[in-house]
Amino acid sequence: MAEKLSDAQIAERLATLSGWTLENGMLVRTFTLKNFTAALAFVGAVGHLAEAAGHHPDITINYNRVKLALTTHDSGGITEKDFALAAQINALP
């Protein structure tokens, strides 16, 4: 099981992770894409990363907006796994 990060560790890492915020104990970011088709393609790419990492975000799609929320449920909070997946998502084209 991954170790839950402290509030200070989370704040330190968030400062270096573009676009993500802390919301209700989760790392959250909303992406705005060109249209619904682009949003679906983006979600597919996120899905591939999530499967490879064995770590799955909560995903909400509203037409061209995709909201992702990351937390490590079995650790009871945010861990390095969440930051690693968030960084991989940020690297998507």
MOPAC internal coordinates of N, CA, C and O (Angstrom, degrees):
PM7 1SCF
backbone

  N    0.0000 0     0.00 0     0.00 0    0    0    0
  C    1.4472 1     0.00 0     0.00 0    1    0    0
  C    1.5286 1   109.26 1     0.00 0    2    1    0
  O    1.2310 1   120.92 1   -42.08 1    3    2    1
  N    1.3118 1   115.85 1   137.92 1    3    2    1
  C    1.4596 1   121.49 1   178.96 1    5    3    2
  C    1.5285 1   109.69 1   -73.42 1    6    5    3
  O    1.2310 1   121.09 1   -32.89 1    7    6    5
  N    1.3303 1   115.52 1   147.11 1    7    6    5
  C    1.4598 1   120.75 1  -178.67 1    9    7    6
  C    1.5251 1   110.93 1   -82.92 1   10    9    7
  O    1.2310 1   121.09 1   -48.96 1   11   10    9
  N    1.3287 1   115.52 1   131.04 1   11   10    9
  C    1.4603 1   121.88 1   177.80 1   13   11   10
  C    1.5274 1   108.92 1   -65.25 1   14   13   11
  O    1.2310 1   120.57 1   -44.73 1   15   14   13
  N    1.3275 1   116.52 1   135.27 1   15   14   13
  C    1.4575 1   121.58 1   179.73 1   17   15   14
  C    1.5287 1   110.77 1   -83.59 1   18   17   15
  O    1.2310 1   120.85 1   -28.45 1   19   18   17
  N    1.3179 1   115.97 1   151.55 1   19   18   17
  C    1.4694 1   121.36 1   176.44 1   21   19   18
  C    1.5240 1   109.12 1   -76.36 1   22   21   19
  O    1.2310 1   120.71 1   -14.45 1   23   22   21
  N    1.3196 1   116.24 1   165.55 1   23   22   21
  C    1.4670 1   120.58 1   177.32 1   25   23   22
  C    1.5233 1   110.88 1   -58.42 1   26   25   23
  O    1.2310 1   120.11 1   139.90 1   27   26   25
  N    1.3289 1   117.39 1   -40.10 1   27   26   25
  C    1.4679 1   121.46 1   179.66 1   29   27   26
  C    1.5206 1   111.06 1   -65.36 1   30   29   27
  O    1.2310 1   120.15 1   138.46 1   31   30   29
  N    1.3325 1   117.31 1   -41.54 1   31   30   29
  C    1.4632 1   120.92 1   178.41 1   33   31   30
  C    1.5254 1   110.85 1   -64.73 1   34   33   31
  O    1.2310 1   120.63 1   140.11 1   35   34   33
  N    1.3236 1   116.40 1   -39.89 1   35   34   33
  C    1.4659 1   120.83 1   178.95 1   37   35   34
  C    1.5221 1   110.12 1   -64.27 1   38   37   35
  O    1.2310 1   120.35 1   133.49 1   39   38   37
  N    1.3229 1   116.93 1   -46.51 1   39   38   37
  C    1.4703 1   120.86 1  -179.99 1   41   39   38
  C    1.5214 1   111.14 1   -60.95 1   42   41   39
  O    1.2310 1   120.30 1   139.32 1   43   42   41
  N    1.3214 1   117.03 1   -40.68 1   43   42   41
  C    1.4732 1   121.69 1   179.07 1   45   43   42
  C    1.5177 1   111.09 1   -62.79 1   46   45   43
  O    1.2310 1   120.30 1   135.45 1   47   46   45
  N    1.3013 1   117.04 1   -44.55 1   47   46   45
  C    1.4614 1   120.88 1  -178.65 1   49   47   46
  C    1.5310 1   112.01 1   -72.49 1   50   49   47
  O    1.2310 1   120.55 1   143.12 1   51   50   49
  N    1.3332 1   116.55 1   -36.88 1   51   50   49
  C    1.4668 1   119.81 1   178.22 1   53   51   50
  C    1.5179 1   111.88 1   -60.95 1   54   53   51
  O    1.2310 1   120.50 1   147.27 1   55   54   53
  N    1.3195 1   116.65 1   -32.73 1   55   54   53
  C    1.4630 1   121.05 1  -179.11 1   57   55   54
  C    1.5257 1   112.07 1   -63.16 1   58   57   55
  O    1.2310 1   120.18 1   159.96 1   59   58   57
  N    1.3290 1   117.27 1   -20.04 1   59   58   57
  C    1.4648 1   120.91 1  -178.28 1   61   59   58
  C    1.5348 1   112.75 1  -108.92 1   62   61   59
  O    1.2310 1   120.40 1  -175.54 1   63   62   61
  N    1.3302 1   116.84 1     4.46 1   63   62   61
  C    1.4644 1   121.33 1  -175.81 1   65   63   62
  C    1.5201 1   109.78 1  -114.84 1   66   65   63
  O    1.2310 1   120.49 1   -78.70 1   67   66   65
  N    1.2936 1   116.67 1   101.30 1   67   66   65
  C    1.4586 1   123.36 1  -173.91 1   69   67   66
  C    1.5302 1   112.36 1   -60.60 1   70   69   67
  O    1.2310 1   121.30 1   -50.65 1   71   70   69
  N    1.3386 1   115.11 1   129.35 1   71   70   69
  C    1.4539 1   121.31 1   169.83 1   73   71   70
  C    1.5145 1   116.76 1    88.69 1   74   73   71
  O    1.2310 1   119.40 1   165.97 1   75   74   73
  N    1.3080 1   118.75 1   -14.03 1   75   74   73
  C    1.4566 1   122.04 1  -176.13 1   77   75   74
  C    1.5232 1   110.58 1   -95.43 1   78   77   75
  O    1.2310 1   121.06 1   -33.98 1   79   78   77
  N    1.3408 1   115.59 1   146.02 1   79   78   77
  C    1.4554 1   121.70 1   177.69 1   81   79   78
  C    1.5251 1   109.15 1  -131.52 1   82   81   79
  O    1.2310 1   121.38 1   -11.05 1   83   82   81
  N    1.2987 1   114.97 1   168.95 1   83   82   81
  C    1.4627 1   121.49 1   175.25 1   85   83   82
  C    1.5214 1   107.68 1   -98.63 1   86   85   83
  O    1.2310 1   120.91 1   -55.80 1   87   86   85
  N    1.3372 1   115.87 1   124.20 1   87   86   85
  C    1.4610 1   121.13 1  -177.25 1   89   87   86
  C    1.5273 1   108.53 1  -142.16 1   90   89   87
  O    1.2310 1   120.33 1   -63.17 1   91   90   89
  N    1.3111 1   116.98 1   116.83 1   91   90   89
  C    1.4652 1   121.36 1   178.14 1   93   91   90
  C    1.5279 1   112.63 1    52.30 1   94   93   91
  O    1.2310 1   120.75 1  -138.07 1   95   94   93
  N    1.3250 1   116.17 1    41.93 1   95   94   93
  C    1.4543 1   120.58 1   177.04 1   97   95   94
  C    1.5202 1   114.98 1    75.87 1   98   97   95
  O    1.2310 1   120.35 1  -163.29 1   99   98   97
  N    1.3402 1   116.93 1    16.71 1   99   98   97
  C    1.4596 1   121.00 1   179.51 1  101   99   98
  C    1.5194 1   110.00 1  -131.82 1  102  101   99
  O    1.2310 1   120.93 1   -26.56 1  103  102  101
  N    1.3351 1   115.82 1   153.44 1  103  102  101
  C    1.4588 1   120.84 1   169.50 1  105  103  102
  C    1.5170 1   106.55 1   -80.56 1  106  105  103
  O    1.2310 1   120.32 1   -51.25 1  107  106  105
  N    1.3290 1   116.99 1   128.75 1  107  106  105
  C    1.4633 1   121.14 1  -173.82 1  109  107  106
  C    1.5237 1   110.12 1  -133.53 1  110  109  107
  O    1.2310 1   121.50 1   -40.62 1  111  110  109
  N    1.3205 1   114.73 1   139.38 1  111  110  109
  C    1.4611 1   120.60 1   172.42 1  113  111  110
  C    1.5209 1   108.49 1  -148.96 1  114  113  111
  O    1.2310 1   121.05 1   -39.86 1  115  114  113
  N    1.3304 1   115.59 1   140.14 1  115  114  113
  C    1.4606 1   121.69 1   174.63 1  117  115  114
  C    1.5196 1   108.47 1  -110.41 1  118  117  115
  O    1.2310 1   121.04 1   -52.14 1  119  118  117
  N    1.3176 1   115.61 1   127.86 1  119  118  117
  C    1.4563 1   123.20 1   178.69 1  121  119  118
  C    1.5219 1   107.94 1  -106.13 1  122  121  119
  O    1.2310 1   120.30 1   -43.56 1  123  122  121
  N    1.3248 1   117.03 1   136.44 1  123  122  121
  C    1.4568 1   121.90 1   175.16 1  125  123  122
  C    1.5208 1   108.01 1  -109.45 1  126  125  123
  O    1.2310 1   121.33 1   -60.42 1  127  126  125
  N    1.3251 1   115.06 1   119.58 1  127  126  125
  C    1.4541 1   122.04 1  -177.68 1  129  127  126
  C    1.5260 1   110.23 1  -105.39 1  130  129  127
  O    1.2310 1   120.70 1    -4.74 1  131  130  129
  N    1.3222 1   116.27 1   175.26 1  131  130  129
  C    1.4649 1   122.26 1  -176.02 1  133  131  130
  C    1.5294 1   111.90 1   -62.12 1  134  133  131
  O    1.2310 1   120.48 1   136.14 1  135  134  133
  N    1.3417 1   116.69 1   -43.86 1  135  134  133
  C    1.4631 1   121.21 1  -177.02 1  137  135  134
  C    1.5356 1   108.60 1  -161.97 1  138  137  135
  O    1.2310 1   120.94 1     5.13 1  139  138  137
  N    1.3169 1   115.80 1  -174.87 1  139  138  137
  C    1.4594 1   120.55 1  -177.56 1  141  139  138
  C    1.5272 1   112.00 1   -62.66 1  142  141  139
  O    1.2310 1   120.37 1   139.19 1  143  142  141
  N    1.3179 1   116.90 1   -40.81 1  143  142  141
  C    1.4632 1   120.81 1   179.85 1  145  143  142
  C    1.5289 1   110.73 1   -61.98 1  146  145  143
  O    1.2310 1   120.20 1   137.67 1  147  146  145
  N    1.3153 1   117.22 1   -42.33 1  147  146  145
  C    1.4657 1   121.41 1   177.76 1  149  147  146
  C    1.5290 1   110.47 1   -65.74 1  150  149  147
  O    1.2310 1   120.46 1   142.83 1  151  150  149
  N    1.3289 1   116.72 1   -37.17 1  151  150  149
  C    1.4666 1   120.27 1   177.88 1  153  151  150
  C    1.5245 1   110.56 1   -63.52 1  154  153  151
  O    1.2310 1   120.46 1   137.46 1  155  154  153
  N    1.3236 1   116.72 1   -42.54 1  155  154  153
  C    1.4680 1   120.22 1   178.43 1  157  155  154
  C    1.5258 1   111.48 1   -64.59 1  158  157  155
  O    1.2310 1   120.23 1   139.61 1  159  158  157
  N    1.3153 1   117.16 1   -40.39 1  159  158  157
  C    1.4663 1   120.54 1   178.57 1  161  159  158
  C    1.5298 1   110.19 1   -64.25 1  162  161  159
  O    1.2310 1   120.66 1   139.14 1  163  162  161
  N    1.3226 1   116.34 1   -40.86 1  163  162  161
  C    1.4636 1   121.03 1   177.73 1  165  163  162
  C    1.5302 1   110.48 1   -62.13 1  166  165  163
  O    1.2310 1   120.31 1   135.20 1  167  166  165
  N    1.3190 1   117.00 1   -44.80 1  167  166  165
  C    1.4636 1   120.82 1   178.71 1  169  167  166
  C    1.5323 1   110.22 1   -61.83 1  170  169  167
  O    1.2310 1   119.97 1   142.04 1  171  170  169
  N    1.3167 1   117.67 1   -37.96 1  171  170  169
  C    1.4614 1   120.57 1   176.05 1  173  171  170
  C    1.5144 1   111.75 1   -61.68 1  174  173  171
  O    1.2310 1   120.34 1   136.98 1  175  174  173
  N    1.3274 1   116.95 1   -43.02 1  175  174  173
  C    1.4686 1   121.06 1   178.41 1  177  175  174
  C    1.5256 1   110.75 1   -64.61 1  178  177  175
  O    1.2310 1   120.62 1   138.46 1  179  178  177
  N    1.3289 1   116.42 1   -41.54 1  179  178  177
  C    1.4721 1   120.30 1   176.69 1  181  179  178
  C    1.5242 1   109.56 1   -62.47 1  182  181  179
  O    1.2310 1   120.55 1   139.54 1  183  182  181
  N    1.3129 1   116.55 1   -40.46 1  183  182  181
  C    1.4618 1   121.14 1   178.97 1  185  183  182
  C    1.5190 1   112.63 1   -59.35 1  186  185  183
  O    1.2310 1   120.44 1   138.81 1  187  186  185
  N    1.3273 1   116.77 1   -41.19 1  187  186  185
  C    1.4672 1   120.42 1   178.26 1  189  187  186
  C    1.5307 1   110.88 1   -64.20 1  190  189  187
  O    1.2310 1   120.53 1   136.79 1  191  190  189
  N    1.3335 1   116.60 1   -43.21 1  191  190  189
  C    1.4679 1   119.83 1   177.46 1  193  191  190
  C    1.5266 1   110.82 1   -63.00 1  194  193  191
  O    1.2310 1   120.76 1   136.97 1  195  194  193
  N    1.3226 1   116.16 1   -43.03 1  195  194  193
  C    1.4602 1   120.92 1  -178.38 1  197  195  194
  C    1.5278 1   111.34 1   -63.47 1  198  197  195
  O    1.2310 1   120.58 1   136.51 1  199  198  197
  N    1.3195 1   116.50 1   -43.49 1  199  198  197
  C    1.4690 1   120.22 1   178.48 1  201  199  198
  C    1.5236 1   111.02 1   -62.18 1  202  201  199
  O    1.2310 1   120.56 1   135.68 1  203  202  201
  N    1.3272 1   116.53 1   -44.32 1  203  202  201
  C    1.4636 1   120.76 1  -179.82 1  205  203  202
  C    1.5271 1   111.04 1   -62.72 1  206  205  203
  O    1.2310 1   120.65 1   145.38 1  207  206  205
  N    1.3301 1   116.36 1   -34.62 1  207  206  205
  C    1.4643 1   120.98 1  -179.05 1  209  207  206
  C    1.5272 1   112.08 1   -85.47 1  210  209  207
  O    1.2310 1   120.28 1   166.10 1  211  210  209
  N    1.3235 1   117.07 1   -13.90 1  211  210  209
  C    1.4604 1   120.20 1  -174.89 1  213  211  210
  C    1.5246 1   111.09 1    64.22 1  214  213  211
  O    1.2310 1   121.11 1  -145.52 1  215  214  213
  N    1.3276 1   115.48 1    34.48 1  215  214  213
  C    1.4710 1   121.59 1  -175.44 1  217  215  214
  C    1.5176 1   107.56 1  -145.55 1  218  217  215
  O    1.2310 1   119.95 1   -58.34 1  219  218  217
  N    1.3259 1   117.69 1   121.66 1  219  218  217
  C    1.4594 1   120.85 1  -167.18 1  221  219  218
  C    1.5253 1   112.45 1  -119.75 1  222  221  219
  O    1.2310 1   120.27 1   -54.73 1  223  222  221
  N    1.3430 1   117.08 1   125.27 1  223  222  221
  C    1.4635 1   120.90 1   178.76 1  225  223  222
  C    1.5223 1   111.49 1   -79.98 1  226  225  223
  O    1.2310 1   121.14 1   -19.83 1  227  226  225
  N    1.3156 1   115.43 1   160.17 1  227  226  225
  C    1.4608 1   120.77 1   165.67 1  229  227  226
  C    1.5299 1   105.20 1   -79.42 1  230  229  227
  O    1.2310 1   120.43 1   -44.59 1  231  230  229
  N    1.3277 1   116.78 1   135.41 1  231  230  229
  C    1.4594 1   121.65 1  -175.68 1  233  231  230
  C    1.5210 1   109.70 1  -127.52 1  234  233  231
  O    1.2310 1   121.01 1   -50.18 1  235  234  233
  N    1.3290 1   115.68 1   129.82 1  235  234  233
  C    1.4585 1   121.98 1   174.68 1  237  235  234
  C    1.5199 1   107.82 1  -123.91 1  238  237  235
  O    1.2310 1   120.64 1   -51.65 1  239  238  237
  N    1.3341 1   116.38 1   128.35 1  239  238  237
  C    1.4610 1   121.34 1   178.66 1  241  239  238
  C    1.5217 1   108.71 1  -113.56 1  242  241  239
  O    1.2310 1   120.69 1   -53.96 1  243  242  241
  N    1.3173 1   116.29 1   126.04 1  243  242  241
  C    1.4608 1   123.11 1   173.04 1  245  243  242
  C    1.5223 1   107.38 1  -126.95 1  246  245  243
  O    1.2310 1   120.89 1   -87.08 1  247  246  245
  N    1.3091 1   115.91 1    92.92 1  247  246  245
  C    1.4506 1   125.33 1  -176.16 1  249  247  246
  C    1.5250 1   111.12 1    53.18 1  250  249  247
  O    1.2310 1   119.06 1    84.10 1  251  250  249
  N    1.3437 1   119.40 1   -95.90 1  251  250  249
  C    1.4693 1   120.35 1  -177.27 1  253  251  250
  C    1.5300 1   112.28 1  -106.38 1  254  253  251
  O    1.2310 1   120.26 1  -171.73 1  255  254  253
  N    1.3293 1   117.11 1     8.27 1  255  254  253
  C    1.4705 1   120.94 1   178.03 1  257  255  254
  C    1.5216 1   109.54 1  -109.69 1  258  257  255
  O    1.2310 1   121.56 1   -46.59 1  259  258  257
  N    1.3327 1   114.62 1   133.41 1  259  258  257
  C    1.4587 1   121.11 1   178.30 1  261  259  258
  C    1.5210 1   107.57 1  -122.41 1  262  261  259
  O    1.2310 1   121.11 1   -60.42 1  263  262  261
  N    1.3210 1   115.47 1   119.58 1  263  262  261
  C    1.4606 1   121.07 1   177.35 1  265  263  262
  C    1.5269 1   108.22 1  -103.75 1  266  265  263
  O    1.2310 1   121.34 1   -53.13 1  267  266  265
  N    1.3267 1   115.04 1   126.87 1  267  266  265
  C    1.4544 1   121.39 1   178.49 1  269  267  266
  C    1.5279 1   108.75 1  -114.20 1  270  269  267
  O    1.2310 1   120.67 1   -40.12 1  271  270  269
  N    1.3086 1   116.33 1   139.88 1  271  270  269
  C    1.4599 1   121.98 1   177.33 1  273  271  270
  C    1.5272 1   108.02 1  -132.53 1  274  273  271
  O    1.2310 1   121.02 1   -51.58 1  275  274  273
  N    1.3260 1   115.66 1   128.42 1  275  274  273
  C    1.4592 1   121.76 1  -177.36 1  277  275  274
  C    1.5215 1   111.54 1  -119.82 1  278  277  275
  O    1.2310 1   121.02 1   -46.05 1  279  278  277
  N    1.3065 1   115.66 1   133.95 1  279  278  277
  C    1.4540 1   123.78 1   170.07 1  281  279  278
  C    1.5232 1   106.63 1  -157.91 1  282  281  279
  O    1.2310 1   120.74 1   -23.65 1  283  282  281
  N    1.3150 1   116.18 1   156.35 1  283  282  281
  C    1.4646 1   120.02 1   178.39 1  285  283  282
  C    1.5224 1   107.15 1  -102.16 1  286  285  283
  O    1.2310 1   121.07 1   -82.77 1  287  286  285
  N    1.3210 1   115.56 1    97.23 1  287  286  285
  C    1.4641 1   121.16 1  -172.36 1  289  287  286
  C    1.5230 1   113.03 1   -57.20 1  290  289  287
  O    1.2310 1   120.04 1   136.43 1  291  290  289
  N    1.3380 1   117.52 1   -43.57 1  291  290  289
  C    1.4651 1   118.88 1  -176.38 1  293  291  290
  C    1.5294 1   113.12 1   -72.18 1  294  293  291
  O    1.2310 1   120.22 1   168.39 1  295  294  293
  N    1.3360 1   117.18 1   -11.61 1  295  294  293
  C    1.4674 1   121.00 1   175.78 1  297  295  294
  C    1.5257 1   111.57 1  -101.41 1  298  297  295
  O    1.2310 1   120.53 1   171.88 1  299  298  297
  N    1.3052 1   116.60 1    -8.12 1  299  298  297
  C    1.4546 1   121.08 1   177.98 1  301  299  298
  C    1.5150 1   115.08 1    76.21 1  302  301  299
  O    1.2310 1   120.16 1  -155.20 1  303  302  301
  N    1.3313 1   117.31 1    24.80 1  303  302  301
  C    1.4592 1   119.78 1   178.80 1  305  303  302
  C    1.5071 1   111.78 1   167.65 1  306  305  303
  O    1.2310 1   121.30 1    20.41 1  307  306  305
  N    1.3127 1   115.12 1  -159.59 1  307  306  305
  C    1.4599 1   121.95 1  -176.44 1  309  307  306
  C    1.5241 1   109.73 1   -86.70 1  310  309  307
  O    1.2310 1   121.59 1   -45.39 1  311  310  309
  N    1.3402 1   114.57 1   134.61 1  311  310  309
  C    1.4645 1   121.66 1   179.78 1  313  311  310
  C    1.5262 1   109.49 1  -128.36 1  314  313  311
  O    1.2310 1   121.26 1    -0.32 1  315  314  313
  N    1.3144 1   115.20 1   179.68 1  315  314  313
  C    1.4672 1   120.38 1   175.64 1  317  315  314
  C    1.5288 1   111.28 1   -59.62 1  318  317  315
  O    1.2310 1   120.28 1   149.36 1  319  318  317
  N    1.3350 1   117.06 1   -30.64 1  319  318  317
  C    1.4653 1   120.40 1   178.89 1  321  319  318
  C    1.5276 1   111.18 1   -58.33 1  322  321  319
  O    1.2310 1   120.93 1   141.98 1  323  322  321
  N    1.3229 1   115.82 1   -38.02 1  323  322  321
  C    1.4644 1   119.70 1  -179.48 1  325  323  322
  C    1.5205 1   111.32 1   -68.29 1  326  325  323
  O    1.2310 1   120.84 1   136.63 1  327  326  325
  N    1.3246 1   116.00 1   -43.37 1  327  326  325
  C    1.4659 1   119.34 1   179.35 1  329  327  326
  C    1.5263 1   111.57 1   -68.09 1  330  329  327
  O    1.2310 1   120.30 1   143.77 1  331  330  329
  N    1.3207 1   117.04 1   -36.23 1  331  330  329
  C    1.4652 1   120.10 1   179.05 1  333  331  330
  C    1.5331 1   110.64 1   -64.57 1  334  333  331
  O    1.2310 1   120.44 1   135.33 1  335  334  333
  N    1.3321 1   116.76 1   -44.67 1  335  334  333
  C    1.4637 1   119.66 1   179.75 1  337  335  334
  C    1.5321 1   110.55 1   -68.52 1  338  337  335
  O    1.2310 1   119.71 1   140.65 1  339  338  337
  N    1.3214 1   118.17 1   -39.35 1  339  338  337
  C    1.4653 1   121.39 1   177.90 1  341  339  338
  C    1.5315 1   110.50 1   -59.59 1  342  341  339
  O    1.2310 1   120.42 1   137.98 1  343  342  341
  N    1.3138 1   116.80 1   -42.02 1  343  342  341
  C    1.4769 1   120.64 1   179.20 1  345  343  342
  C    1.5349 1   110.49 1   -65.30 1  346  345  343
  O    1.2310 1   120.15 1   140.77 1  347  346  345
  N    1.3203 1   117.32 1   -39.23 1  347  346  345
  C    1.4655 1   120.28 1   177.77 1  349  347  346
  C    1.5296 1   110.37 1   -65.76 1  350  349  347
  O    1.2310 1   120.11 1   140.23 1  351  350  349
  N    1.3166 1   117.39 1   -39.77 1  351  350  349
  C    1.4542 1   121.12 1   178.30 1  353  351  350
  C    1.5153 1   110.36 1   -64.47 1  354  353  351
  O    1.2310 1   120.27 1   138.87 1  355  354  353
  N    1.3334 1   117.10 1   -41.13 1  355  354  353
  C    1.4611 1   120.49 1   178.28 1  357  355  354
  C    1.5293 1   111.72 1   -62.20 1  358  357  355
  O    1.2310 1   119.79 1   153.53 1  359  358  357
  N    1.3179 1   118.01 1   -26.47 1  359  358  357
  C    1.4524 1   122.11 1  -178.76 1  361  359  358
  C    1.5292 1   113.20 1   -82.48 1  362  361  359
  O    1.2310 1   120.18 1   173.09 1  363  362  361
  N    1.3360 1   117.25 1    -6.91 1  363  362  361
  C    1.4702 1   119.40 1   178.58 1  365  363  362
  C    1.5289 1   109.18 1   -63.57 1  366  365  363
  O    1.2310 1   120.69 1   -36.92 1  367  366  365
  N    1.3328 1   116.28 1   143.08 1  367  366  365
  C    1.4747 1   119.18 1   179.28 1  369  367  366
  C    1.5183 1   112.17 1   -68.52 1  370  369  367
  O    1.2310 1   120.10 1   180.00 1  371  370  369

